[in-house]
Amino acid sequence: MKKKPILFESASIFSIIGSSIGFISMFISTLFFRIVTEKITSVTNITATEKLSPLYFAMLMAAFCVSLVGAIKLYRMQRAGLYFYLIAQTMILFLPVIWLGANAFSATNTIFTLIFAGVYLAYNKSLKN
């Protein structure tokens, strides 16, 4: 395939942007854990942040990094990117649930993950090995 379909290319670019933002925010959260937990308490209705730890944010940072690598590979039309992306997004969806409980499940994140995964899977046959 010489020219990438606009839907596929757009999804790839948005995935790169989203994964980059996620990586940077988790990196900052890991480095400045105390400040971040104070901000979480001050701007949300979460009053207890004792379940959070730098390890939690570091694990999410690693998942966003894998997702970013996958999104870049997808942009380059490499099939391995699909596997990187799907594994990382599954971890991003379920790590908060495992770590913090069922209330941490994000329906919005799930919807976007399913939409983007659907786009990538629709073009799976066009990807290079």
MMTF fields as JSON, N, C-alpha, C and O atoms, coordinates in Angstrom:
{
  "mmtfVersion": "1.0.0",
  "mmtfProducer": "UNKNOWN",
  "numBonds": 515,
  "numAtoms": 516,
  "numGroups": 129,
  "numChains": 1,
  "numModels": 1,
  "chainsPerModel": [1],
  "groupsPerChain": [129],
  "chainIdList": ["A"],
  "bondAtomList": [4, 2, 8, 6, 12, 10, 16, 14, 20, 18, 24, 22, 28, 26, 32, 30, 36, 34, 40, 38, 44, 42, 48, 46, 52, 50, 56, 54, 60, 58, 64, 62, 68, 66, 72, 70, 76, 74, 80, 78, 84, 82, 88, 86, 92, 90, 96, 94, 100, 98, 104, 102, 108, 106, 112, 110, 116, 114, 120, 118, 124, 122, 128, 126, 132, 130, 136, 134, 140, 138, 144, 142, 148, 146, 152, 150, 156, 154, 160, 158, 164, 162, 168, 166, 172, 170, 176, 174, 180, 178, 184, 182, 188, 186, 192, 190, 196, 194, 200, 198, 204, 202, 208, 206, 212, 210, 216, 214, 220, 218, 224, 222, 228, 226, 232, 230, 236, 234, 240, 238, 244, 242, 248, 246, 252, 250, 256, 254, 260, 258, 264, 262, 268, 266, 272, 270, 276, 274, 280, 278, 284, 282, 288, 286, 292, 290, 296, 294, 300, 298, 304, 302, 308, 306, 312, 310, 316, 314, 320, 318, 324, 322, 328, 326, 332, 330, 336, 334, 340, 338, 344, 342, 348, 346, 352, 350, 356, 354, 360, 358, 364, 362, 368, 366, 372, 370, 376, 374, 380, 378, 384, 382, 388, 386, 392, 390, 396, 394, 400, 398, 404, 402, 408, 406, 412, 410, 416, 414, 420, 418, 424, 422, 428, 426, 432, 430, 436, 434, 440, 438, 444, 442, 448, 446, 452, 450, 456, 454, 460, 458, 464, 462, 468, 466, 472, 470, 476, 474, 480, 478, 484, 482, 488, 486, 492, 490, 496, 494, 500, 498, 504, 502, 508, 506, 512, 510],
  "bondOrderList": [1, 1, 1, 1, 1, 1, 1, 1, 1, 1, 1, 1, 1, 1, 1, 1, 1, 1, 1, 1, 1, 1, 1, 1, 1, 1, 1, 1, 1, 1, 1, 1, 1, 1, 1, 1, 1, 1, 1, 1, 1, 1, 1, 1, 1, 1, 1, 1, 1, 1, 1, 1, 1, 1, 1, 1, 1, 1, 1, 1, 1, 1, 1, 1, 1, 1, 1, 1, 1, 1, 1, 1, 1, 1, 1, 1, 1, 1, 1, 1, 1, 1, 1, 1, 1, 1, 1, 1, 1, 1, 1, 1, 1, 1, 1, 1, 1, 1, 1, 1, 1, 1, 1, 1, 1, 1, 1, 1, 1, 1, 1, 1, 1, 1, 1, 1, 1, 1, 1, 1, 1, 1, 1, 1, 1, 1, 1, 1],
  "groupList": [{"groupName": "MET", "atomNameList": ["N", "CA", "C", "O"], "elementList": ["N", "C", "C", "O"], "formalChargeList": [0, 0, 0, 0], "bondAtomList": [1, 0, 2, 1, 3, 2], "bondOrderList": [1, 1, 2], "singleLetterCode": "M", "chemCompType": "L-PEPTIDE LINKING"}, {"groupName": "LYS", "atomNameList": ["N", "CA", "C", "O"], "elementList": ["N", "C", "C", "O"], "formalChargeList": [0, 0, 0, 0], "bondAtomList": [1, 0, 2, 1, 3, 2], "bondOrderList": [1, 1, 2], "singleLetterCode": "K", "chemCompType": "L-PEPTIDE LINKING"}, {"groupName": "PRO", "atomNameList": ["N", "CA", "C", "O"], "elementList": ["N", "C", "C", "O"], "formalChargeList": [0, 0, 0, 0], "bondAtomList": [1, 0, 2, 1, 3, 2], "bondOrderList": [1, 1, 2], "singleLetterCode": "P", "chemCompType": "L-PEPTIDE LINKING"}, {"groupName": "ILE", "atomNameList": ["N", "CA", "C", "O"], "elementList": ["N", "C", "C", "O"], "formalChargeList": [0, 0, 0, 0], "bondAtomList": [1, 0, 2, 1, 3, 2], "bondOrderList": [1, 1, 2], "singleLetterCode": "I", "chemCompType": "L-PEPTIDE LINKING"}, {"groupName": "LEU", "atomNameList": ["N", "CA", "C", "O"], "elementList": ["N", "C", "C", "O"], "formalChargeList": [0, 0, 0, 0], "bondAtomList": [1, 0, 2, 1, 3, 2], "bondOrderList": [1, 1, 2], "singleLetterCode": "L", "chemCompType": "L-PEPTIDE LINKING"}, {"groupName": "PHE", "atomNameList": ["N", "CA", "C", "O"], "elementList": ["N", "C", "C", "O"], "formalChargeList": [0, 0, 0, 0], "bondAtomList": [1, 0, 2, 1, 3, 2], "bondOrderList": [1, 1, 2], "singleLetterCode": "F", "chemCompType": "L-PEPTIDE LINKING"}, {"groupName": "GLU", "atomNameList": ["N", "CA", "C", "O"], "elementList": ["N", "C", "C", "O"], "formalChargeList": [0, 0, 0, 0], "bondAtomList": [1, 0, 2, 1, 3, 2], "bondOrderList": [1, 1, 2], "singleLetterCode": "E", "chemCompType": "L-PEPTIDE LINKING"}, {"groupName": "SER", "atomNameList": ["N", "CA", "C", "O"], "elementList": ["N", "C", "C", "O"], "formalChargeList": [0, 0, 0, 0], "bondAtomList": [1, 0, 2, 1, 3, 2], "bondOrderList": [1, 1, 2], "singleLetterCode": "S", "chemCompType": "L-PEPTIDE LINKING"}, {"groupName": "ALA", "atomNameList": ["N", "CA", "C", "O"], "elementList": ["N", "C", "C", "O"], "formalChargeList": [0, 0, 0, 0], "bondAtomList": [1, 0, 2, 1, 3, 2], "bondOrderList": [1, 1, 2], "singleLetterCode": "A", "chemCompType": "L-PEPTIDE LINKING"}, {"groupName": "GLY", "atomNameList": ["N", "CA", "C", "O"], "elementList": ["N", "C", "C", "O"], "formalChargeList": [0, 0, 0, 0], "bondAtomList": [1, 0, 2, 1, 3, 2], "bondOrderList": [1, 1, 2], "singleLetterCode": "G", "chemCompType": "PEPTIDE LINKING"}, {"groupName": "THR", "atomNameList": ["N", "CA", "C", "O"], "elementList": ["N", "C", "C", "O"], "formalChargeList": [0, 0, 0, 0], "bondAtomList": [1, 0, 2, 1, 3, 2], "bondOrderList": [1, 1, 2], "singleLetterCode": "T", "chemCompType": "L-PEPTIDE LINKING"}, {"groupName": "ARG", "atomNameList": ["N", "CA", "C", "O"], "elementList": ["N", "C", "C", "O"], "formalChargeList": [0, 0, 0, 0], "bondAtomList": [1, 0, 2, 1, 3, 2], "bondOrderList": [1, 1, 2], "singleLetterCode": "R", "chemCompType": "L-PEPTIDE LINKING"}, {"groupName": "VAL", "atomNameList": ["N", "CA", "C", "O"], "elementList": ["N", "C", "C", "O"], "formalChargeList": [0, 0, 0, 0], "bondAtomList": [1, 0, 2, 1, 3, 2], "bondOrderList": [1, 1, 2], "singleLetterCode": "V", "chemCompType": "L-PEPTIDE LINKING"}, {"groupName": "ASN", "atomNameList": ["N", "CA", "C", "O"], "elementList": ["N", "C", "C", "O"], "formalChargeList": [0, 0, 0, 0], "bondAtomList": [1, 0, 2, 1, 3, 2], "bondOrderList": [1, 1, 2], "singleLetterCode": "N", "chemCompType": "L-PEPTIDE LINKING"}, {"groupName": "TYR", "atomNameList": ["N", "CA", "C", "O"], "elementList": ["N", "C", "C", "O"], "formalChargeList": [0, 0, 0, 0], "bondAtomList": [1, 0, 2, 1, 3, 2], "bondOrderList": [1, 1, 2], "singleLetterCode": "Y", "chemCompType": "L-PEPTIDE LINKING"}, {"groupName": "CYS", "atomNameList": ["N", "CA", "C", "O"], "elementList": ["N", "C", "C", "O"], "formalChargeList": [0, 0, 0, 0], "bondAtomList": [1, 0, 2, 1, 3, 2], "bondOrderList": [1, 1, 2], "singleLetterCode": "C", "chemCompType": "L-PEPTIDE LINKING"}, {"groupName": "GLN", "atomNameList": ["N", "CA", "C", "O"], "elementList": ["N", "C", "C", "O"], "formalChargeList": [0, 0, 0, 0], "bondAtomList": [1, 0, 2, 1, 3, 2], "bondOrderList": [1, 1, 2], "singleLetterCode": "Q", "chemCompType": "L-PEPTIDE LINKING"}, {"groupName": "TRP", "atomNameList": ["N", "CA", "C", "O"], "elementList": ["N", "C", "C", "O"], "formalChargeList": [0, 0, 0, 0], "bondAtomList": [1, 0, 2, 1, 3, 2], "bondOrderList": [1, 1, 2], "singleLetterCode": "W", "chemCompType": "L-PEPTIDE LINKING"}],
  "groupTypeList": [0, 1, 1, 1, 2, 3, 4, 5, 6, 7, 8, 7, 3, 5, 7, 3, 3, 9, 7, 7, 3, 9, 5, 3, 7, 0, 5, 3, 7, 10, 4, 5, 5, 11, 3, 12, 10, 6, 1, 3, 10, 7, 12, 10, 13, 3, 10, 8, 10, 6, 1, 4, 7, 2, 4, 14, 5, 8, 0, 4, 0, 8, 8, 5, 15, 12, 7, 4, 12, 9, 8, 3, 1, 4, 14, 11, 0, 16, 11, 8, 9, 4, 14, 5, 14, 4, 3, 8, 16, 10, 0, 3, 4, 5, 4, 2, 12, 3, 17, 4, 9, 8, 13, 8, 5, 7, 8, 10, 13, 10, 3, 5, 10, 4, 3, 5, 8, 9, 12, 14, 4, 8, 14, 13, 1, 7, 4, 1, 13],
  "groupIdList": [1, 2, 3, 4, 5, 6, 7, 8, 9, 10, 11, 12, 13, 14, 15, 16, 17, 18, 19, 20, 21, 22, 23, 24, 25, 26, 27, 28, 29, 30, 31, 32, 33, 34, 35, 36, 37, 38, 39, 40, 41, 42, 43, 44, 45, 46, 47, 48, 49, 50, 51, 52, 53, 54, 55, 56, 57, 58, 59, 60, 61, 62, 63, 64, 65, 66, 67, 68, 69, 70, 71, 72, 73, 74, 75, 76, 77, 78, 79, 80, 81, 82, 83, 84, 85, 86, 87, 88, 89, 90, 91, 92, 93, 94, 95, 96, 97, 98, 99, 100, 101, 102, 103, 104, 105, 106, 107, 108, 109, 110, 111, 112, 113, 114, 115, 116, 117, 118, 119, 120, 121, 122, 123, 124, 125, 126, 127, 128, 129],
  "secStructList": [7, 7, 1, 7, 7, 2, 2, 2, 2, 2, 2, 2, 2, 2, 2, 2, 2, 2, 2, 2, 2, 2, 2, 2, 2, 2, 2, 2, 2, 2, 2, 6, 2, 2, 2, 2, 2, 2, 2, 2, 2, 2, 2, 1, 1, 7, 7, 7, 7, 6, 6, 7, 7, 2, 2, 2, 2, 2, 2, 2, 2, 2, 2, 2, 2, 2, 2, 2, 2, 2, 2, 2, 2, 2, 2, 6, 6, 5, 2, 2, 2, 2, 2, 2, 2, 2, 2, 2, 2, 2, 2, 2, 2, 2, 2, 2, 2, 2, 2, 2, 7, 4, 4, 4, 7, 7, 2, 2, 2, 2, 2, 2, 2, 2, 2, 2, 2, 2, 2, 2, 2, 2, 6, 4, 4, 4, 1, 5, 7],
  "xCoordList": [0.845, 0.0, 0.895, 1.693, 0.753, 1.606, 1.079, 1.854, -0.221, -0.791, -1.652, -2.492, -1.427, -2.213, -3.616, -3.785, -4.62, -5.979, -6.04, -5.392, -6.818, -6.884, -7.392, -6.923, -8.334, -8.854, -7.763, -7.618, -7.011, -5.931, -4.837, -4.356, -4.45, -3.407, -3.843, -3.054, -5.09, -5.608, -5.615, -5.205, -6.076, -6.101, -4.686, -4.461, -3.742, -2.343, -1.796, -1.138, -2.062, -1.565, -2.196, -1.505, -3.505, -4.165, -3.66, -3.552, -3.352, -2.789, -1.402, -1.063, -0.608, 0.724, 0.602, 1.329, -0.314, -0.516, -0.999, -0.459, -2.012, -2.557, -1.555, -1.462, -0.811, 0.192, 1.331, 1.877, 1.684, 2.733, 2.292, 3.051, 1.065, 0.533, 0.455, 0.822, -0.019, -0.094, 1.268, 1.436, 2.248, 3.604, 4.168, 4.699, 4.052, 4.592, 3.898, 4.556, 2.569, 1.853, 2.19, 2.286, 2.37, 2.744, 4.195, 4.528, 5.055, 6.444, 6.495, 7.204, 5.743, 5.685, 5.079, 5.551, 4.033, 3.392, 4.327, 4.275, 5.174, 6.142, 7.216, 7.572, 7.727, 8.8, 8.324, 9.017, 7.156, 6.632, 5.407, 4.355, 5.561, 4.443, 3.714, 2.487, 4.434, 3.801, 2.972, 1.836, 3.526, 2.821, 1.579, 0.517, 1.722, 0.599, -0.528, -1.693, -0.206, -1.266, -1.965, -3.167, -1.23, -1.867, -2.829, -3.928, -2.429, -3.293, -4.526, -5.627, -4.339, -5.472, -6.507, -7.706, -6.04, -6.937, -7.628, -8.795, -6.917, -7.496, -8.479, -9.376, -8.336, -9.201, -10.23, -11.037, -10.219, -11.204, -11.928, -11.626, -12.88, -13.581, -12.89, -13.426, -11.705, -10.921, -10.198, -9.371, -10.516, -9.884, -8.766, -7.91, -8.764, -7.733, -6.905, -7.421, -5.633, -4.751, -3.72, -2.678, -4.011, -3.015, -2.772, -1.733, -3.704, -3.492, -2.544, -1.97, -2.392, -1.484, -0.046, 0.249, 0.849, 2.274, 3.053, 2.507, 4.306, 5.116, 5.18, 5.259, 5.146, 5.176, 3.949, 4.058, 2.802, 1.57, 1.735, 1.437, 2.209, 2.396, 3.508, 3.419, 4.546, 5.638, 5.141, 5.543, 4.277, 3.728, 2.846, 2.894, 2.045, 1.245, 2.131, 1.839, 3.218, 4.162, 4.751, 4.868, 5.116, 5.66, 4.621, 4.949, 3.369, 2.311, 2.09, 1.898, 2.116, 1.971, 3.161, 3.003, 4.34, 5.525, 5.365, 5.664, 4.896, 4.658, 3.565, 3.662, 2.534, 1.466, 2.001, 1.61, 2.886, 3.496, 4.332, 4.26, 5.116, 5.908, 4.978, 5.233, 3.9, 2.932, 2.281, 2.11, 1.921, 1.279, 2.243, 1.836, 3.515, 4.513, 4.685, 4.77, 4.735, 4.844, 3.598, 3.702, 2.434, 1.218, 1.259, 0.86, 1.734, 1.855, 2.757, 2.553, 3.751, 4.672, 4.122, 4.811, 2.872, 2.173, 2.827, 2.829, 3.372, 3.993, 3.021, 2.503, 2.783, 1.82, 2.189, 1.299, 3.474, 3.891, 3.32, 3.069, 3.116, 2.541, 1.156, 0.782, 0.397, -0.947, -0.887, -1.677, 0.047, 0.173, 0.678, 0.173, 1.668, 2.163, 1.02, 0.812, 0.286, -0.785, -1.879, -2.299, -2.34, -3.436, -3.049, -3.843, -1.84, -1.383, -1.262, -1.703, -0.67, -0.493, -1.839, -2.033, -2.756, -4.054, -4.853, -5.588, -4.711, -5.356, -4.797, -5.542, -3.49, -2.868, -3.328, -3.605, -3.413, -3.851, -5.307, -5.67, -6.124, -7.524, -7.684, -8.481, -6.926, -7.186, -6.254, -6.594, -5.096, -4.213, -4.884, -4.781, -5.561, -6.245, -7.313, -7.493, -8.009, -9.044, -8.411, -8.918, -7.313, -6.627, -6.019, -6.105, -5.407, -4.681, -5.607, -5.41, -6.627, -7.463, -8.884, -9.57, -9.321, -10.672, -11.56, -11.163, -12.765, -13.7, -14.092, -14.432, -14.056, -14.414, -13.429, -13.742, -12.264, -11.245, -11.443, -10.695, -12.432, -12.68, -13.148, -14.014, -12.579, -12.912, -13.682, -13.122, -14.96, -15.786, -15.339, -15.34, -14.962, -14.518, -13.26, -13.17, -12.293, -11.057, -11.36, -10.749, -12.286, -12.664, -13.27, -12.937, -14.153, -14.796, -13.755, -13.774, -12.843, -11.822, -10.874, -10.467, -10.523, -9.659, -10.337, -9.694, -11.616, -12.34, -12.457, -12.336, -12.692, -12.786, -11.457, -11.414, -10.367, -9.058, -8.626, -8.076, -8.864, -8.514, -9.317, -8.797, -10.575, -11.407, -10.85, -10.825, -10.405, -9.802, -8.554, -8.375, -7.692, -6.448, -6.718, -6.061, -7.675, -7.994, -8.631, -8.449, -9.373, -9.982, -8.919, -9.136, -7.781, -6.701, -5.579, -4.48, -5.854, -4.844, -4.185, -2.972, -4.973, -4.44, -3.498, -2.669, -3.615, -2.766, -1.425, -0.529, -1.272, -0.044, 1.072, 0.831, 2.306, 3.485, 3.905, 3.716, 4.463, 4.97, 6.233, 6.78],
  "yCoordList": [-1.168, 0.0, 1.237, 1.439, 2.05, 3.224, 4.388, 5.073, 4.612, 5.731, 5.204, 4.324, 5.761, 5.348, 5.934, 7.091, 5.142, 5.691, 6.803, 6.714, 7.835, 8.999, 8.615, 9.164, 7.688, 7.256, 6.571, 6.829, 5.71, 5.0, 5.974, 5.907, 6.876, 7.837, 8.774, 9.088, 9.214, 10.085, 9.371, 9.943, 8.133, 7.359, 7.184, 7.288, 6.921, 6.76, 8.041, 8.0, 9.158, 10.441, 10.753, 11.178, 10.545, 10.789, 9.839, 10.225, 8.606, 7.658, 8.095, 7.98, 8.593, 9.092, 10.274, 10.351, 11.188, 12.351, 11.917, 12.36, 11.051, 10.594, 9.821, 10.021, 8.944, 8.162, 9.048, 8.818, 10.051, 10.991, 11.785, 11.944, 12.282, 13.033, 12.133, 12.551, 10.906, 9.962, 9.649, 9.602, 9.432, 9.138, 10.299, 10.103, 11.507, 12.685, 12.912, 13.206, 12.776, 13.003, 11.944, 12.265, 10.704, 9.657, 9.821, 9.513, 10.303, 10.581, 11.676, 11.549, 12.736, 13.825, 13.334, 13.688, 12.521, 11.988, 11.091, 11.073, 10.352, 9.491, 10.33, 10.076, 11.327, 12.157, 13.043, 13.191, 13.617, 14.558, 13.969, 14.603, 12.76, 12.0, 12.756, 12.843, 13.295, 13.964, 15.161, 15.337, 15.963, 17.143, 16.731, 17.338, 15.699, 15.221, 14.7, 15.011, 13.92, 13.398, 14.519, 14.436, 15.564, 16.721, 17.402, 17.791, 17.548, 18.16, 17.303, 17.828, 15.983, 15.081, 15.285, 15.361, 15.37, 15.557, 16.917, 17.037, 17.936, 19.277, 19.532, 20.361, 18.847, 19.136, 18.052, 18.216, 16.957, 15.9, 15.581, 16.139, 14.68, 14.25, 13.061, 12.483, 12.695, 11.63, 12.226, 13.126, 11.719, 12.264, 11.371, 11.826, 10.116, 9.191, 8.717, 8.073, 9.043, 8.648, 7.623, 7.459, 6.934, 6.002, 4.785, 4.137, 4.462, 3.34, 3.706, 2.832, 4.998, 5.445, 5.35, 5.509, 5.089, 5.04, 5.414, 5.385, 5.761, 6.04, 4.833, 4.998, 3.623, 2.419, 2.343, 1.954, 2.709, 2.722, 3.644, 3.254, 4.859, 5.808, 5.343, 5.564, 4.708, 4.203, 3.063, 2.963, 2.225, 1.142, 1.696, 1.214, 2.708, 3.34, 4.061, 4.063, 4.672, 5.331, 4.309, 4.588, 3.143, 2.091, 1.646, 1.423, 1.516, 1.108, 2.17, 1.835, 3.446, 4.511, 4.534, 4.857, 4.199, 4.135, 3.025, 3.229, 1.863, 0.748, 1.131, 0.814, 1.809, 2.269, 3.263, 3.22, 4.147, 5.114, 4.411, 4.751, 3.439, 2.666, 1.965, 1.951, 1.387, 0.724, 1.684, 1.358, 2.864, 3.859, 4.329, 4.534, 4.499, 4.895, 3.783, 4.05, 2.542, 1.416, 1.327, 1.038, 1.573, 1.573, 2.677, 2.462, 3.847, 4.951, 4.55, 4.975, 3.732, 3.231, 1.975, 1.344, 1.618, 0.47, -0.868, -1.783, -0.995, -2.24, -2.993, -2.435, -4.253, -5.062, -5.221, -5.325, -5.24, -5.381, -4.259, -4.45, -3.094, -1.974, -2.272, -1.798, -3.05, -3.425, -4.209, -3.968, -5.143, -5.962, -5.132, -5.26, -4.286, -3.39, -2.529, -2.417, -1.925, -1.009, -1.711, -1.213, -2.857, -3.557, -4.04, -3.937, -4.564, -5.015, -3.837, -3.919, -2.748, -1.573, -0.972, -0.605, -0.868, -0.278, -1.156, -0.644, -2.461, -3.356, -3.126, -3.096, -2.965, -2.677, -1.321, -1.195, -0.316, 1.014, 0.97, 1.684, 0.147, 0.03, -0.69, -0.278, -1.763, -2.627, -2.453, -2.889, -1.835, -1.596, -0.749, -1.096, 0.342, 1.1, 0.284, 0.432, -0.572, -1.403, -2.394, -2.597, -3.005, -3.97, -3.271, -3.776, -2.113, -1.408, -0.673, -0.706, -0.002, 0.895, 0.385, 0.876, -0.58, -1.096, -0.768, -0.049, -1.307, -1.193, 0.244, 0.545, 1.129, 2.532, 3.237, 4.304, 2.677, 3.297, 2.967, 3.462, 2.143, 1.791, 3.023, 3.76, 3.249, 4.407, 3.978, 3.371, 4.297, 3.972, 4.78, 4.271, 6.028, 6.884, 6.316, 6.234, 5.924, 5.332, 4.042, 3.771, 3.264, 2.009, 2.277, 1.598, 3.261, 3.588, 4.015, 3.538, 4.916, 5.359, 4.224, 4.122, 3.382, 2.239, 1.317, 0.854, 1.05, 0.178, 0.797, 0.099, 2.105, 2.777, 2.69, 2.303, 3.054, 3.045, 1.62, 1.39, 0.674, -0.715, -1.222, -1.962, -0.822, -1.21, -0.686, -1.4, 0.562, 1.137, 0.349, -0.023, 0.097, -0.62, -2.045, -2.536, -2.706, -4.085, -4.13, -5.101, -3.087, -3.036, -2.98, -3.477, -2.38, -2.275, -3.286, -3.149, -4.282, -5.274, -5.945, -6.156, -6.272, -6.965, -6.07, -6.574, -4.761, -3.832, -3.593, -3.0, -4.045, -3.798, -4.726, -5.871, -4.216, -5.019, -5.87, -5.47, -7.018, -7.871, -7.363, -7.971],
  "zCoordList": [0.0, 0.0, 0.0, 0.915, -1.022, -1.139, -0.301, 0.367, -0.333, 0.394, 1.531, 1.339, 2.727, 3.886, 3.799, 3.416, 4.153, 4.215, 5.277, 6.32, 4.996, 5.879, 7.274, 8.271, 7.353, 8.658, 9.477, 10.672, 8.834, 9.512, 9.952, 11.083, 9.052, 9.367, 10.495, 11.386, 10.454, 11.513, 12.859, 13.869, 12.875, 14.115, 14.654, 15.859, 13.77, 14.187, 14.805, 15.845, 14.178, 14.693, 16.04, 16.966, 16.159, 17.446, 18.529, 19.693, 18.153, 19.126, 19.576, 20.754, 18.65, 18.997, 19.959, 20.948, 19.667, 20.529, 21.914, 22.928, 21.957, 23.235, 24.067, 25.278, 23.428, 24.153, 24.65, 25.729, 23.866, 24.296, 25.514, 26.47, 25.475, 26.613, 27.844, 28.942, 27.668, 28.771, 29.349, 30.568, 28.472, 28.932, 29.736, 30.828, 29.196, 29.881, 31.225, 32.223, 31.249, 32.512, 33.555, 34.74, 33.149, 34.112, 34.561, 35.705, 33.67, 34.029, 35.101, 36.099, 34.88, 35.861, 37.172, 38.252, 37.072, 38.278, 39.071, 40.301, 38.384, 39.061, 39.747, 40.898, 39.036, 39.593, 40.749, 41.756, 40.594, 41.591, 42.283, 42.357, 42.783, 43.337, 44.444, 44.419, 45.397, 46.539, 46.079, 46.518, 45.215, 44.712, 43.92, 44.055, 43.099, 42.283, 43.167, 42.92, 44.183, 45.05, 45.815, 46.068, 46.184, 46.818, 45.849, 46.242, 44.597, 43.58, 43.308, 43.137, 43.268, 43.052, 44.149, 43.878, 45.377, 46.515, 46.458, 46.833, 45.992, 45.995, 44.845, 44.992, 43.716, 42.57, 42.264, 41.35, 43.003, 42.772, 44.067, 45.122, 43.967, 45.173, 45.84, 46.786, 45.352, 45.966, 47.165, 47.02, 48.341, 49.542, 50.058, 50.817, 49.659, 50.126, 48.933, 48.02, 48.956, 47.86, 48.319, 47.685, 49.422, 49.954, 49.064, 49.188, 48.171, 47.259, 46.114, 45.465, 45.881, 44.824, 45.287, 46.472, 44.346, 44.66, 43.402, 42.299, 43.564, 42.366, 41.421, 40.203, 41.986, 41.153, 40.244, 39.081, 40.765, 39.967, 38.755, 37.627, 38.996, 37.899, 36.958, 35.75, 37.485, 36.643, 35.735, 34.576, 36.27, 35.445, 34.324, 33.192, 34.645, 33.606, 32.591, 31.396, 33.074, 32.175, 31.198, 30.004, 31.693, 30.826, 29.803, 28.637, 30.235, 29.309, 28.235, 27.066, 28.618, 27.625, 26.67, 25.493, 27.164, 26.31, 25.264, 24.088, 25.695, 24.762, 23.765, 22.58, 24.244, 23.369, 22.335, 21.168, 22.76, 21.841, 20.773, 19.592, 21.194, 20.23, 19.242, 18.037, 19.764, 18.893, 17.912, 16.737, 18.39, 17.518, 16.425, 15.281, 16.776, 15.768, 14.733, 13.535, 15.2, 14.269, 13.381, 12.189, 13.958, 13.151, 12.102, 10.958, 12.482, 11.522, 10.36, 9.222, 10.662, 9.626, 8.943, 8.141, 9.269, 8.68, 9.03, 8.206, 10.221, 10.672, 11.581, 12.548, 11.263, 12.003, 13.48, 14.325, 13.803, 15.202, 16.06, 17.25, 15.459, 16.186, 16.713, 17.786, 15.975, 16.414, 17.715, 18.629, 17.797, 19.007, 20.183, 21.298, 19.938, 20.984, 21.514, 22.722, 20.585, 20.942, 21.742, 22.787, 21.262, 21.933, 23.327, 24.262, 23.47, 24.793, 25.749, 26.895, 25.289, 26.142, 26.538, 27.697, 25.604, 25.919, 26.884, 27.728, 26.761, 27.716, 29.117, 30.096, 29.199, 30.504, 31.04, 32.233, 30.185, 30.608, 31.092, 32.026, 30.471, 30.886, 32.221, 33.063, 32.408, 33.562, 34.749, 35.85, 34.572, 35.715, 36.799, 37.975, 36.454, 37.504, 38.246, 39.455, 37.51, 38.134, 39.106, 40.209, 38.699, 39.56, 40.767, 41.886, 40.547, 41.598, 42.561, 43.776, 41.999, 42.795, 43.043, 43.94, 42.267, 42.436, 41.247, 40.329, 41.283, 40.158, 39.848, 38.704, 40.816, 40.569, 39.651, 39.122, 39.451, 38.602, 37.122, 36.279, 36.793, 35.393, 34.622, 35.095, 33.439, 32.62, 31.378, 30.465, 31.355, 30.193, 28.975, 27.855, 29.193, 28.092, 27.45, 26.225, 28.267, 27.756, 26.992, 25.958, 27.495, 26.844, 25.469, 24.497, 25.388, 24.11, 23.081, 21.946, 23.47, 22.522, 22.141, 20.983, 23.09, 22.784, 21.773, 20.831, 21.959, 21.03, 19.64, 18.633, 19.586, 18.279, 17.54, 16.372, 18.226, 17.579, 17.233, 16.156, 18.117, 17.83, 16.633, 15.798, 16.556, 15.414, 14.096, 13.093, 14.11, 12.891, 12.512, 11.352, 13.493, 13.197, 12.733, 11.815, 13.36, 12.962, 11.569, 10.835, 11.207, 9.874, 8.779, 7.674, 9.081, 8.109, 8.37, 7.833, 9.182, 9.566, 8.355, 8.345, 7.353, 6.172, 5.363, 4.606, 5.514, 4.762, 5.439, 4.837, 6.686, 7.446, 7.004, 6.622, 7.06, 6.706, 7.909, 9.058, 7.64, 8.726, 9.303, 10.223]
}
